[in-house]
Amino acid sequence: MALKAAASFSSGSSSEAGREILVQHLLVKEDDQKLLLELQKRAANGEDLSDLAVEYSICPSKEEGGMLGWVRKGQMVPEFEEAAFSSPLNKLVRCKTKFGWHLLQVLSEREESVLEQIQPNVLHEKMQNPSFLEEAQLIDVREPDEVAIASLPEFEVLPLRQFGNWGPEITTKFDPRKDTYVMCHHGMRSMQVAQWLQTQGFRRVYNVSGGIHQYAVKVDPSIPTY
């Protein structure tokens, strides 16, 4: 099963700004500054920047109404990055890059999301703390027949094959603001779900490296391997 995931993976490092911004823009040629000023005036008078992008932008993002999605520092050319990250929300801002003239608007901002690998022994140490178990959200995405062979009782089972049942309700069942740990057999399916959780607004997601297999091998040999 494939989950749509546009979030980027981070091994734990964060951008210097520590935040992400939601940006839309339109792009015109360098010698079309007159057109740019006209479009800025139209947008300031109430026309939707996304509609103007569809009609006038030369950037491929025009197909999405000029939406660039959530971005963080280091992903854009310096001139665009400086203009976007220093812009107040919803203000129309002009900037020039090697691609031409941009008219951009920052629609929202949020704390940069984190997706990290956590080693089984580190997770085990954390689980010895009762306060951790009270606050953390632990998700096992293996199938019921796998869980019947080997499991950690602290984890709530959300089988990946049943994604259609629990996926739409994930943000009501779990709190995106809390630390969320995801586990599977070897760490691959859980990474897939962890990346998807990021796209749903979960701010701190941890993938159990090597899954329950490595937990059994390195931490608790009483857990069966399969």
Secondary structure, 3 states (H helix, E strand, C coil): CCCCCCCCCCCCCCCCCCEEEEEEEEEECCCCHHHHHHHHHHHHCCCCHHHHHHHHCCCHHHHHCCEEEEECCCCCCHHHHHHHHCCCCCCEEEEEECCEEEEEEEEEEEECCEEEEECHHHHHHHHCCHHHHHHCEEEECCCHHHHHHCCCCCCEECCHHHHHHHHHHHHHHCCCCCCEEEECCCCHHHHHHHHHHHHCCCCEEEEECCHHHHHHHHCCCCCCCC
